[in-house]
Amino acid sequence: SGDVMGMTTSTTPDATKQGWHNAVYMSTGASQYSVYFNSMGGSDVPTAVVASGAKVTEPADPTKDGYTFAGWYSDLALTEAWDFATDTVSSNIMLYAKWTE
């Protein structure tokens, strides 16, 4: 951390991991939100942008050597399964991949 022209800066290793909280969105007249997919060590899954209240399209399943993909969850504890058919987006969210061995 440091002080640059009166602004506090952070160079902690976690700063880049948390960068999605600081994203800036341009106004298009309707609210849009980003859905981030944390593959939990699996292959990369691109971020989706959806209108407020809309459903996000389910991405192709990620892959991870030695594991079987077991779905997307809205919580890091992997207890709240995301239902792409019914769940809607009302803020920027992170979905987490669940894996089974």
HELIX and SHEET records of a PDB file:
HELIX    1   1 ASP A   14  LYS A   17  1                                   4    
HELIX    2   2 GLY A   19  ASN A   22  5                                   4    
SHEET    1   A 2 GLY A   2  VAL A   4  0                                        
SHEET    2   A 2 MET A   7  THR A   9 -1                                        
SHEET    1   B 4 ALA A  48  ALA A  51  0                                        
SHEET    2   B 4 GLN A  32  ASN A  38 -1                                        
SHEET    3   B 4 ILE A  93  THR A 100  1                                        
SHEET    4   B 4 THR A  68  TYR A  73 -1                                        
END                                                                             
